[in-house]
Amino acid sequence: MKKRTYSCGLDAAVDVVGGKWKALILWALHNKPLRFGELNRSVSGISEKMLIQQLREMESYGLVHREVYHQVPPKVEYSLTEFGHSLNTALLPLGDWGERHLETIEALPRD
């Protein structure tokens, strides 16, 4: 795998959390580990295929830990790593900003 070079810290952070779903998945896992179905219900609008893809990517970044319990029926739980928790902490001010400006953002014209 080729090593990526970033122009600044923001470039690196946006690469890790980029896209519509990763921040929402991080937030859903904020308080406790969740099974796949619980996570799928927690992230409104995401398809199972997209959730699987995003979780794999987040696991490869070291943000999410996937724990497989070998039992019948099989059980898999997803949780945040320390790295994932640190990113969630960094995203909190962004979420606060979004809450403060929600009406303005919702009123913006969309294509």
SVG drawing of the C-alpha trace seen along z (x, -y; Angstrom):
<svg xmlns="http://www.w3.org/2000/svg" viewBox="-35 -31 39 53">
<polyline fill="none" stroke="black" stroke-width="0.4" points="0.0,0.0 1.4,-3.4 2.0,-5.9 -0.1,-9.1 1.5,-12.6 -0.7,-15.4 -0.2,-19.1 -1.5,-19.9 -3.3,-18.5 -6.7,-19.4 -6.0,-17.6 -5.1,-14.4 -8.2,-14.8 -10.6,-15.3 -9.1,-12.2 -9.8,-10.0 -13.3,-11.3 -14.3,-12.3 -17.7,-11.5 -21.2,-11.6 -21.2,-8.6 -18.0,-8.3 -18.7,-11.1 -22.2,-9.7 -20.9,-6.2 -18.3,-7.6 -21.0,-9.5 -23.2,-6.4 -20.3,-4.5 -19.5,-7.3 -21.0,-5.8 -20.8,-2.1 -20.0,0.8 -22.8,1.7 -23.7,4.8 -24.1,4.3 -27.9,4.2 -27.9,1.7 -25.4,-0.5 -27.4,-0.2 -30.5,-1.5 -28.5,-4.2 -27.3,-5.8 -30.4,-6.8 -30.4,-6.5 -27.3,-4.3 -27.5,-1.1 -26.1,2.1 -23.6,2.2 -22.4,-1.3 -22.2,-0.6 -20.0,2.4 -17.8,0.5 -17.4,-2.4 -16.7,-0.2 -14.0,1.7 -12.4,-1.6 -12.6,-2.9 -11.1,0.3 -8.2,0.0 -7.6,-3.6 -7.6,-2.2 -10.7,-4.2 -13.0,-1.2 -12.4,2.2 -14.4,5.2 -14.8,7.9 -16.1,11.3 -17.6,13.5 -17.5,17.2 -21.0,18.3 -24.2,19.4 -25.6,17.3 -22.4,15.4 -22.1,12.0 -19.9,9.1 -19.6,5.8 -18.0,2.5 -16.4,0.1 -14.2,-3.0 -10.5,-2.7 -8.6,-5.4 -7.8,-6.9 -11.5,-6.9 -12.4,-8.5 -9.8,-11.2 -11.3,-12.0 -14.8,-12.1 -13.5,-14.6 -12.1,-16.7 -15.5,-16.6 -17.5,-17.8 -16.9,-21.6 -17.9,-21.0 -21.2,-19.4 -21.7,-22.3 -21.2,-24.8 -23.7,-22.9 -26.3,-23.0 -25.8,-26.8 -26.2,-27.4 -28.7,-24.6 -31.5,-27.0 -29.1,-28.9 -27.6,-25.7 -31.1,-24.2 -32.2,-27.4 -29.2,-27.3 -30.2,-26.5 -29.4,-23.0 -28.6,-21.8"/>
</svg>
